[in-house]
Amino acid sequence: MKSLIASREVGVFFLICMFGWFCLSHSLIAQEKLNRLVKEREILHKEWQESESQKSGIFGNRTKKDMITTHEWLSRIIEKDNQIMAELQLLKDVETATISHEKEDYKYIAQKQQNDIDILKRVLSEKEQELEKAKADLLTNERAAFLLFLTTLLAGFLYVKAKRKTKGQQVPTRSL
């Protein structure tokens, strides 16, 4: 029974490790993607700053074309921010799922161990009852043996006493 419990625990532990490894590898890939998106946003931000400083109008003023270009760069930055937010949400969801799965795994393990403890308590109770019964049987046998000993001793004593009485009452024989 212990080997069955141990093999189940090893199996559950293996599943937890595999799930953890999968989540860790997925988390690392997602983190790399997030880092790449942040770097791309930094590049977009630098390009926006450059477009913001461009002034192609008369007397160094900004033209409508300059403002449209700046607006396009801001739109790209917002798109990149949305991608970053989506990736962050995905990472959060994966982490939440990982935590909830680990929590469920721990609940399963705790319930399993509680069931095993209950089984062991029941077996221990049964063994204690068997031990009490064996003690009661032993006490009964000891009492019976003691009574047999006393009875045998009394019978032996009475036999010896009767023999002595009969020896003392013997009729003397005549010699011819």
DRENDO-323974 format. One line per 4 residues: number of its first residue (from 0); their letters; for each residue x, y, z of C-alpha. Coordinates in Angstrom, 1 decimal. Layout:
BEGIN
NUM> A> X Y Z  ...
//
This chain:
BEGIN
0> MKSL> 0.0 0.0 0.0  2.9 2.3 0.8  4.5 1.7 -2.6  1.1 2.5 -4.3
4> IASR> 0.9 5.8 -2.4  4.6 6.6 -3.2  4.1 5.9 -6.9  1.0 8.2 -7.0
8> EVGV> 2.9 10.9 -5.2  5.8 10.5 -7.7  3.3 10.7 -10.6  1.7 13.8 -9.2
12> FFLI> 5.1 15.4 -8.6  6.1 14.6 -12.2  3.0 16.2 -13.6  3.5 19.3 -11.5
16> CMFG> 7.1 19.5 -12.6  6.1 19.1 -16.3  3.4 21.8 -16.0  5.8 24.1 -14.2
20> WFCL> 8.5 23.6 -16.9  5.9 24.3 -19.6  4.7 27.4 -17.9  8.3 28.6 -17.2
24> SHSL> 9.3 28.1 -20.9  6.1 29.8 -22.1  6.8 32.6 -19.6  10.3 33.0 -20.9
28> IAQE> 9.2 33.1 -24.5  6.5 35.7 -23.6  9.0 37.7 -21.6  11.4 37.8 -24.6
32> KLNR> 8.5 38.9 -26.9  7.6 41.6 -24.4  11.2 42.8 -24.3  11.3 42.9 -28.1
36> LVKE> 8.1 44.9 -28.2  9.4 47.4 -25.6  12.6 47.9 -27.7  10.5 48.4 -30.8
40> REIL> 8.5 51.1 -28.9  11.7 52.8 -27.8  12.8 53.0 -31.5  9.4 54.4 -32.5
44> HKEW> 9.6 57.0 -29.7  13.0 58.1 -31.0  11.7 58.4 -34.5  8.7 60.3 -33.3
48> QESE> 11.0 62.7 -31.4  13.0 63.2 -34.6  9.8 63.9 -36.6  8.7 66.3 -33.9
52> SQKS> 11.9 68.3 -34.3  11.5 68.6 -38.1  10.3 71.9 -39.3  10.1 72.2 -43.1
56> GIFG> 7.9 75.2 -43.2  8.8 78.8 -44.0  10.7 80.5 -41.3  11.3 77.2 -39.5
60> NRTK> 7.6 76.5 -38.7  5.9 73.1 -38.9  3.8 72.3 -41.8  0.7 70.2 -42.1
64> KDMI> 2.8 67.4 -43.6  5.1 67.5 -40.6  2.2 67.3 -38.2  0.7 64.4 -40.2
68> TTHE> 4.0 62.5 -40.0  4.1 63.2 -36.3  0.6 61.9 -35.9  1.5 58.8 -37.9
72> WLSR> 4.4 58.1 -35.5  2.1 58.6 -32.5  -0.4 56.1 -34.0  2.4 53.6 -34.5
76> IIEK> 3.5 54.1 -30.9  -0.1 53.6 -29.7  -0.4 50.4 -31.7  2.9 49.2 -30.2
80> DNQI> 1.6 50.1 -26.7  -1.5 48.1 -27.4  0.6 45.1 -28.4  2.6 45.5 -25.2
84> MAEL> -0.5 45.7 -23.1  -1.9 42.6 -24.8  1.3 40.7 -24.1  1.3 41.8 -20.5
88> QLLK> -2.3 40.6 -20.2  -1.3 37.3 -21.7  1.6 37.0 -19.2  -0.8 37.8 -16.3
92> DVET> -3.3 35.3 -17.5  -0.6 32.6 -17.8  0.7 33.4 -14.4  -2.9 33.4 -12.9
96> ATIS> -3.5 30.0 -14.6  -0.3 28.6 -13.3  -1.0 29.7 -9.8  -4.6 28.4 -9.9
100> HEKE> -3.3 25.0 -11.4  -0.6 24.8 -8.7  -3.3 25.7 -6.1  -5.5 22.9 -7.5
104> DYKY> -2.6 20.5 -7.6  -1.8 21.3 -3.9  -5.5 20.9 -3.0  -5.5 17.5 -4.7
108> IAQK> -2.3 16.5 -3.0  -3.7 17.7 0.4  -6.9 15.8 -0.1  -5.0 12.7 -1.2
112> QQND> -2.8 12.9 1.9  -5.8 13.5 4.1  -7.5 10.4 2.6  -4.3 8.4 3.2
116> IDIL> -4.2 9.7 6.8  -7.8 8.7 7.3  -7.1 5.2 5.9  -4.0 4.9 8.2
120> KRVL> -6.1 6.1 11.2  -8.7 3.5 10.5  -6.1 0.7 10.1  -4.4 1.8 13.3
124> SEKE> -7.8 1.7 15.1  -8.5 -1.8 13.8  -5.0 -2.9 14.9  -5.6 -1.4 18.4
128> QELE> -8.9 -3.3 18.6  -7.1 -6.5 17.6  -4.4 -5.8 20.2  -7.0 -5.2 22.9
132> KAKA> -8.7 -8.5 22.0  -5.4 -10.3 22.0  -4.6 -8.9 25.5  -8.1 -9.9 26.7
136> DLLT> -7.5 -13.5 25.3  -4.1 -13.6 26.9  -5.5 -12.5 30.3  -8.2 -15.2 30.1
140> NERA> -5.6 -17.8 29.2  -3.4 -16.7 32.1  -6.3 -16.9 34.5  -7.3 -20.4 33.2
144> AFLL> -3.7 -21.6 33.5  -3.5 -20.2 37.1  -6.7 -21.9 38.0  -5.5 -25.2 36.5
148> FLTT> -2.3 -24.8 38.4  -4.2 -24.2 41.7  -6.5 -27.1 41.0  -3.6 -29.4 40.3
152> LLAG> -1.8 -28.2 43.4  -4.8 -28.8 45.6  -5.5 -32.2 44.0  -1.8 -33.1 44.6
156> FLYV> -2.0 -31.9 48.2  -5.2 -33.9 48.9  -3.7 -37.0 47.3  -0.6 -36.8 49.4
160> KAKR> -2.7 -36.2 52.5  -4.9 -39.1 51.7  -1.8 -41.4 51.1  -0.4 -40.4 54.5
164> KTKG> -3.7 -41.1 56.2  -3.9 -44.5 54.6  -0.3 -45.3 55.5  -1.0 -44.5 59.1
168> QQVP> -4.2 -46.6 59.3  -2.7 -49.8 57.8  -3.5 -53.0 59.7  -0.4 -54.6 61.0
172> TRSL> 0.3 -57.9 59.4  1.1 -61.0 61.6  4.2 -62.7 61.0  4.0 -66.4 61.2
//
